[in-house]
Amino acid sequence: MVRALDDRQREATEDVERILAAALRVLQRVSPDAPRVSDIVAEAGVSNKAFYRYFAGKDDLMLAVMERGAAMVVSYLEHQMAKESTPKGKITRWISGALAQVADPELIGMSRALVVQMSDSDKRRLGEEEILAAMRELLVEPIRQLGSSDAQRDADAVFVCTVGTMRRYVNSTDQPGRKDINHLVGFCLRGLGLPEATS
């Protein structure tokens, strides 16, 4: 019986992974139009019944896709920050790592498609805020270690500057170069009362 449960669990996980991957492919293909559930189901090679077993509808699926993408970005940022021993180094890595998401042509294509869909409903916008909070939280501790009297607000300021810059590139045909990234890093470090990073 335990083995049968394990098999069903594995099958469910595989179905969800197939649906999420298919949703991203369809999103990129049809953007800026909204993807249809029927197209995603066909792309994933699953039934409608299987789709609705895991997702209440398209909004839930878009949130799940965004959540998965954000978790991957958070994991990447944690990995980058772990390479540094100083708070300043960690903050620099966070900003550079966040902007790397819009400097890569494939990643920016996915981001553009998602941003268009996420701005379509209040529910999705609320979900986006919740999901991005995990990225913001990574900044709080290194900023506190700098001696900030209000690390949360300072982290919010760095986060808003960085995500605002990311959105600007998502909505344009440009991509940030090394000078653009260094400029934002320097701007944020000066705002935190630090000299710019040398790179």
Backbone hydrogen bonds, N-H to C=O, Kabsch-Sander energy under -0.5 kcal/mol:
donor,donor_aa,acceptor,acceptor_aa,energy
5,L,1,M,-2.2
6,D,2,V,-2.5
7,D,3,R,-2.5
8,R,4,A,-2.2
9,Q,5,L,-2.6
10,R,6,D,-2.6
11,E,7,D,-2.4
12,A,8,R,-2.5
13,T,9,Q,-2.4
14,E,10,R,-2.4
15,D,11,E,-2.4
16,V,12,A,-2.5
17,E,13,T,-2.5
18,R,14,E,-2.4
19,I,15,D,-2.5
20,L,16,V,-2.7
21,A,17,E,-2.5
22,A,18,R,-2.4
23,A,19,I,-2.5
24,L,20,L,-1.8
25,R,21,A,-1.9
26,V,22,A,-2.8
27,L,23,A,-2.7
28,Q,24,L,-2.3
29,R,25,R,-1.8
30,V,26,V,-2.6
31,S,27,L,-2.0
33,D,30,V,-2.2
40,I,36,R,-2.0
41,V,37,V,-2.9
42,A,38,S,-2.1
43,E,39,D,-2.5
44,A,40,I,-2.4
45,G,41,V,-1.3
46,V,41,V,-1.8
51,F,47,S,-2.2
52,Y,48,N,-2.7
53,R,49,K,-0.9
54,Y,50,A,-1.0
54,Y,51,F,-1.1
55,F,51,F,-2.2
61,L,57,G,-1.8
62,M,58,K,-2.8
63,L,59,D,-2.2
64,A,60,D,-2.1
65,V,61,L,-2.5
66,M,62,M,-2.4
67,E,63,L,-3.0
68,R,64,A,-2.4
69,G,65,V,-2.4
70,A,66,M,-2.9
71,A,67,E,-2.4
72,M,68,R,-1.8
73,V,69,G,-2.1
74,V,70,A,-3.0
75,S,71,A,-2.3
76,Y,72,M,-2.1
77,L,73,V,-2.9
78,E,74,V,-2.7
79,H,75,S,-2.1
80,Q,76,Y,-2.3
81,M,77,L,-3.0
82,A,78,E,-2.0
83,K,80,Q,-1.2
84,E,81,M,-1.8
90,K,86,T,-2.3
91,I,87,P,-2.4
92,T,88,K,-2.4
93,R,89,G,-2.4
94,W,90,K,-2.2
95,I,91,I,-2.4
96,S,92,T,-2.5
97,G,93,R,-2.8
98,A,94,W,-2.4
99,L,95,I,-2.3
100,A,96,S,-1.3
101,Q,97,G,-0.6
101,Q,98,A,-1.2
102,V,99,L,-1.4
103,A,100,A,-0.7
104,D,100,A,-1.1
108,I,104,D,-2.8
109,G,105,P,-1.4
110,M,106,E,-1.7
111,S,107,L,-2.5
112,R,108,I,-2.7
113,A,109,G,-1.9
114,L,110,M,-2.3
115,V,111,S,-2.9
116,V,112,R,-2.0
117,Q,113,A,-1.4
118,M,114,L,-3.1
119,S,115,V,-1.6
120,D,117,Q,-1.5
121,S,118,M,-0.7
125,R,121,S,-2.2
126,L,122,D,-2.6
127,G,123,K,-2.0
128,E,124,R,-2.4
129,E,125,R,-2.1
130,E,126,L,-2.0
131,I,127,G,-2.5
132,L,128,E,-2.7
133,A,129,E,-1.0
134,A,131,I,-1.1
135,M,132,L,-0.6
136,R,132,L,-1.9
137,E,133,A,-2.4
138,L,134,A,-0.8
138,L,135,M,-0.8
139,L,136,R,-1.8
140,V,136,R,-0.6
140,V,137,E,-0.9
141,E,137,E,-0.6
143,I,139,L,-1.9
144,R,140,V,-2.4
145,Q,141,E,-2.5
146,L,142,P,-0.8
147,G,144,R,-2.0
148,S,143,I,-1.4
154,D,150,D,-2.3
155,A,151,A,-2.7
156,D,152,Q,-2.3
157,A,153,R,-2.1
158,V,154,D,-2.1
159,F,155,A,-2.7
160,V,156,D,-3.0
161,C,157,A,-2.2
162,T,158,V,-2.3
163,V,159,F,-3.2
164,G,160,V,-2.3
165,T,161,C,-1.7
166,M,162,T,-2.4
167,R,163,V,-2.7
168,R,164,G,-1.8
169,Y,165,T,-1.8
170,V,166,M,-2.3
171,N,167,R,-2.1
172,S,169,Y,-1.4
181,I,177,G,-2.3
182,N,178,R,-2.8
183,H,179,K,-2.3
184,L,180,D,-2.0
185,V,181,I,-2.4
186,G,182,N,-2.7
187,F,183,H,-2.5
188,C,184,L,-2.6
189,L,185,V,-2.5
190,R,186,G,-2.4
191,G,187,F,-2.0
192,L,188,C,-1.4
193,G,190,R,-1.7
194,L,189,L,-3.2
199,S,197,A,-0.7
